[in-house]
Amino acid sequence: MGADELHAALLELAALHADRPALAARTARTVGKGVQFARGAEAGDPETLLDVVARLAGTGDLAEGLFAAELTVACGRRTEWTGPWRTQLRMLRRHPCGDVRDVAYAQFTAAE
């Protein structure tokens, strides 16, 4: 699935969660876990996912932002937090929605 198709599908899913923040958070976690534990072609191309995450995060919408945050966490872990994923996580830490920022701040990229 290409970036445009994946983005459209996630936008449609996010729209179903309007005014349902708790459900949006649970669904976002499920989507993120699916990506994190997928293998091979099912895992998706990290560059495609990064493009989609950036689009979702850029709207300021809660559900879209939660999807972006959980996908960022999943892909960041999968790629061992390469530069683009760390950058995306930092951007999500400045998201207008507090719940999105909470997901981003709860994730550590390196042990100290």
Phi, psi and omega in degrees: 000134179279172182299317182296318180292317179295318179299315180299318180295318180289326175297317178297316178296317179298322180298330178289348183253012178302134180064021178227066186299322180293318178294321178299319180295317180294317180295319179299318177298319180296316178298315180298316179296322178300320179286319183298318186263000177289153180232156176063218182297331180294337183288336180085152179285126182302325179292320177296314180297322179297319177299314181295317180299316180298320178295315181296317183292333186285349185277335184084359179286142182296305183297315179297320178294320177295319176298316179298317182294313181293324176292323177296315178300313182297313182286326176299315178296317182296325182263008182058039174055057172296164186312310182299325181286325175295319178298315179298320179297317178298322178294320179293335176290351176247013181298147180295338181266126182301322180296325177292315178300320179300316178298316182293318181288337180285346182264132175254141181260346180205146175278142179251000000 
